[in-house]
Amino acid sequence: MNEVISLKNVHKTIKGKTIINNLSFSINEGEVFGLLGPNGAGKTTTIRMIVGLIGMTKGDIVICNKSIKNDFEAAIQHVGAIVENPEMYKHLSGYENLKQYARMHKGINKTKIDQMVQLVGLTERIHEKVKTYSLGMRQRLGLAQCLLHDPKLLILDEPTNGLDPAGIREIRDHLQFLTKEKGMSVIVSSHLLSEMEMMCDRIAIIQKGTLTDIQHVRNFVEEKHNVYVFETSTIESIQLSLKQEWDVTFNDKGFSITTTKEEIPKLIKKLVEENVSIYEVKQQMKTLEERFLEVTSAKGGQL
């Protein structure tokens, strides 16, 4: 896979305080990459360095083989970004805002603007003044603005902030289309971890300016030892033997057990041999939020 962006030992110090410490990661074409971390961990600072709003103390950021430090204009032309809230000319219509933005790039014509308006679902309201827009509509207009020049990398800092469930779903659907159909790469930062779980391919956890982990979302929420819940007939006769072999918690409907997937057939066989009826077996998966809180709490993070 082609690398769209690579951070190489990026370091940021402000007034002698280390904000970002030796941060390195890369993102591939067509990937949604999530930045997770407690408040003040350095997520927005990282995004601001990528888009050139603040400089790096040390290190480099390479976008489509162009260095932010040595060839900023060539690198940043591949980027579309919304950092915090999209800013618009509120006295102009949505369409007029897009026309103003289009002037900064070559080759953006009316057809292209209309395509982006349709993509984000603003066709019916695009000629109304932005001051009449809801937050969700401004977010969609900001997304259209970001996409006008066909960037290779889209950066969204809290894209679902303040949106209702329908608006959040729309943003997620847009990102899936852009990555799967257009091959675009996306960096997204959000506090809505349930949405990040559905949105992202990989996640990076940043804590106190340091990268603590990068994993595929599914690998992160799945652990080697998981909890399995069994609904069964009475098991009083074999409770002791189960406790001797496994980490078991009993309840009035059966029991839950912490073990590996490979141990489940062995356990079912034992229950059948003891004439225990098995009504249901399900894996109790941890959510991204639960795993995130585990990791950050273990490493001293505060939300």
C-alpha positions in Angstrom: 0.0 0.0 0.0 1.1 3.6 -0.7 1.9 5.8 2.3 0.0 9.0 2.1 1.5 10.6 5.2 4.4 9.8 7.5 5.3 11.5 10.8 9.0 11.1 11.6 10.2 11.7 15.2 8.0 14.8 15.5 8.7 16.8 18.6 7.0 20.0 19.9 8.2 22.1 22.8 6.4 25.3 24.0 8.1 27.5 26.7 10.3 24.6 27.6 7.4 22.2 28.1 7.3 19.1 25.8 3.9 18.9 24.2 4.6 16.2 21.6 7.4 13.7 22.2 9.1 11.8 19.4 5.8 11.0 17.5 6.1 8.6 14.5 3.4 6.9 12.5 2.3 6.5 8.9 -1.1 6.2 7.2 -1.8 4.2 4.0 -4.0 5.1 1.0 -7.7 4.4 1.7 -7.4 4.2 5.4 -9.3 5.9 8.2 -6.9 6.5 11.0 -8.2 7.6 14.4 -6.3 9.7 17.0 -7.4 8.9 20.6 -6.3 10.4 23.8 -7.4 12.2 27.0 -8.0 16.0 26.9 -4.6 17.7 26.5 -2.9 14.6 25.2 -1.7 16.4 22.0 -4.2 15.3 19.4 -5.1 18.8 18.1 -1.5 19.9 18.4 -0.5 17.0 16.1 -3.2 18.0 13.6 -2.1 21.6 13.7 1.5 20.7 12.9 0.4 18.5 10.0 -1.6 21.4 8.4 1.1 24.0 9.1 -0.8 26.0 11.7 2.1 25.6 14.1 5.7 24.5 13.5 7.6 21.5 14.7 10.5 21.8 17.1 12.2 18.7 15.6 11.3 15.9 13.2 9.5 16.0 9.8 6.1 15.3 8.3 6.0 13.9 4.8 2.7 14.0 2.7 2.7 12.3 -0.7 6.5 12.2 -0.6 6.7 16.0 0.0 8.2 17.3 3.2 6.2 19.9 5.2 9.5 21.5 6.3 11.2 21.7 3.0 8.3 21.9 0.5 5.3 23.1 2.4 3.1 24.2 -0.6 3.7 21.0 -2.5 2.8 18.9 0.6 -0.2 20.8 1.8 -1.9 20.9 -1.6 -2.8 17.2 -1.0 -4.6 18.0 2.3 -8.2 19.0 3.1 -8.9 19.7 6.8 -11.4 20.9 9.3 -9.6 21.8 12.6 -12.2 22.2 15.4 -15.1 24.1 13.8 -15.4 25.0 10.1 -15.2 28.8 9.6 -17.4 30.3 6.9 -18.5 33.7 5.7 -21.9 33.7 7.4 -23.3 36.6 5.3 -22.7 34.6 2.1 -24.6 31.6 0.9 -23.1 28.1 1.1 -22.5 28.2 -2.6 -20.8 31.6 -2.5 -18.5 30.3 0.2 -17.5 27.3 -2.0 -16.9 29.7 -4.9 -14.5 31.8 -2.8 -12.6 28.7 -1.7 -12.4 27.4 -5.3 -10.5 30.5 -6.3 -7.5 29.3 -4.2 -7.1 26.2 -6.4 -6.8 25.6 -10.1 -9.3 23.6 -12.1 -12.3 23.8 -9.8 -15.4 24.5 -11.9 -19.1 24.7 -11.3 -19.6 21.0 -12.1 -17.1 20.1 -9.4 -18.8 22.4 -6.9 -22.2 20.9 -7.7 -20.8 17.3 -7.3 -19.5 18.1 -3.8 -22.7 19.8 -2.8 -24.6 16.7 -3.8 -22.2 14.4 -2.1 -22.7 16.1 1.3 -26.5 16.5 0.8 -26.8 20.3 0.7 -28.4 20.7 -2.7 -31.7 22.1 -1.4 -30.1 24.6 1.0 -26.8 25.6 -0.8 -28.0 29.0 -2.0 -29.2 30.1 1.5 -27.0 32.2 3.7 -24.7 30.3 6.0 -26.0 32.2 9.1 -29.3 30.2 8.7 -27.4 26.9 8.7 -27.5 24.5 11.7 -24.2 23.2 13.0 -24.7 19.9 11.1 -25.2 21.8 7.9 -22.1 23.9 8.5 -20.1 20.7 9.1 -21.4 19.3 5.8 -20.5 22.6 4.0 -17.0 22.4 5.6 -16.6 18.8 4.4 -17.6 19.9 0.8 -15.1 22.7 1.0 -12.3 20.3 2.1 -13.1 18.0 -0.8 -13.2 20.5 -3.7 -9.6 20.0 -4.7 -9.6 16.2 -4.4 -7.2 15.9 -1.5 -5.3 12.7 -0.9 -5.5 13.3 2.8 -8.6 14.5 4.7 -8.1 15.6 8.4 -11.1 16.0 10.6 -10.8 17.2 14.2 -14.0 16.4 16.1 -16.1 16.1 12.9 -19.2 14.9 14.8 -19.0 17.5 17.5 -22.6 18.8 18.2 -24.2 16.7 15.6 -27.4 14.7 16.1 -27.3 10.9 15.5 -28.5 11.3 11.9 -25.8 13.8 11.2 -23.1 11.6 12.7 -24.3 8.7 10.6 -24.1 10.9 7.5 -20.5 11.9 8.3 -19.6 8.2 8.8 -21.2 7.2 5.5 -19.3 10.0 3.7 -16.0 8.8 5.1 -16.6 5.2 4.1 -17.4 6.4 0.5 -14.3 8.6 0.2 -11.9 5.9 1.5 -13.4 2.9 -0.2 -14.5 4.5 -3.5 -12.0 7.3 -3.9 -9.0 5.9 -2.1 -8.7 8.9 0.1 -6.9 8.7 3.5 -8.5 10.2 6.6 -7.2 11.3 10.0 -10.0 11.7 12.5 -10.0 12.8 16.1 -13.1 12.5 18.2 -14.3 12.0 21.8 -17.2 9.8 20.6 -15.4 6.5 20.9 -18.4 4.4 19.8 -18.3 6.3 16.5 -14.6 5.9 16.2 -15.0 2.2 16.6 -17.4 2.1 13.6 -15.4 4.7 11.6 -11.7 3.8 11.9 -9.5 1.0 10.5 -6.6 1.7 12.9 -6.3 3.8 16.0 -3.4 5.5 17.7 -3.5 6.3 21.4 -1.6 9.5 22.4 -1.0 10.2 26.0 0.9 13.2 27.4 2.3 13.8 23.9 3.6 10.3 23.5 2.4 7.6 21.2 1.5 4.6 23.4 -0.1 2.2 21.0 -1.2 1.7 17.3 -3.6 -1.1 16.5 -6.3 -2.2 14.2 -9.6 -1.4 15.9 -10.7 -5.0 15.9 -7.4 -6.2 17.4 -7.6 -3.5 20.1 -11.1 -4.4 21.3 -10.5 -8.2 21.1 -8.3 -9.6 23.8 -6.7 -13.1 24.0 -8.8 -13.8 27.1 -12.4 -12.8 26.6 -15.6 -13.2 28.7 -18.1 -15.8 27.4 -21.6 -16.0 28.8 -23.3 -19.4 29.1 -27.1 -19.8 29.7 -27.6 -23.3 30.9 -29.8 -25.6 33.0 -28.6 -26.1 36.6 -24.9 -26.8 37.0 -24.7 -27.3 40.8 -23.2 -30.7 40.3 -20.1 -29.5 38.5 -19.6 -26.0 39.9 -16.6 -27.1 41.9 -14.8 -28.8 39.0 -15.5 -25.7 36.7 -14.0 -23.4 39.3 -10.9 -25.6 39.6 -10.2 -25.3 35.8 -11.5 -21.9 34.8 -12.2 -18.4 36.1 -16.0 -18.7 36.5 -18.7 -16.5 37.9 -22.1 -18.1 38.5 -25.5 -16.6 38.2 -29.1 -17.7 38.2 -29.2 -18.3 34.5 -25.8 -20.1 34.2 -22.3 -18.6 34.4 -19.7 -16.4 32.7 -16.2 -17.5 32.1 -12.9 -15.7 31.2 -11.0 -17.9 28.8 -9.7 -18.2 25.3 -11.8 -19.0 22.2 -9.9 -22.3 21.9 -11.1 -23.5 25.3 -14.8 -23.1 24.5 -15.3 -26.5 22.7 -13.6 -28.3 25.6 -15.9 -26.6 28.1 -19.1 -27.4 26.0 -18.0 -31.0 25.8 -17.7 -31.2 29.6 -21.1 -29.7 30.0 -22.7 -32.1 27.6 -21.0 -35.1 29.3 -22.5 -33.9 32.6 -26.0 -33.7 31.0 -26.2 -29.9 31.3 -28.5 -28.3 28.8 -26.9 -25.3 26.9 -29.4 -22.7 25.7 -27.0 -19.9 24.6 -23.3 -19.1 24.4 -22.2 -15.6 23.5 -18.9 -13.7 23.7 -19.0 -10.5 25.7 -16.9 -8.1 23.7 -15.4 -5.0 25.2 -16.2 -1.8 23.4 -13.5 0.6 22.2 -14.5 3.0 25.0 -13.9 0.3 27.7 -10.5 -0.7 26.2 -9.5 2.9 25.8 -10.3 3.6 29.5 -8.4 0.5 30.6 -5.3 1.5 28.6 -5.2 5.2 29.6 -6.1 4.5 33.2 -3.3 1.9 33.4 -0.8 4.5 32.1 -2.0 7.3 34.2 -4.3 9.1 31.8 -7.0 11.4 33.0 -10.2 12.2 31.1 
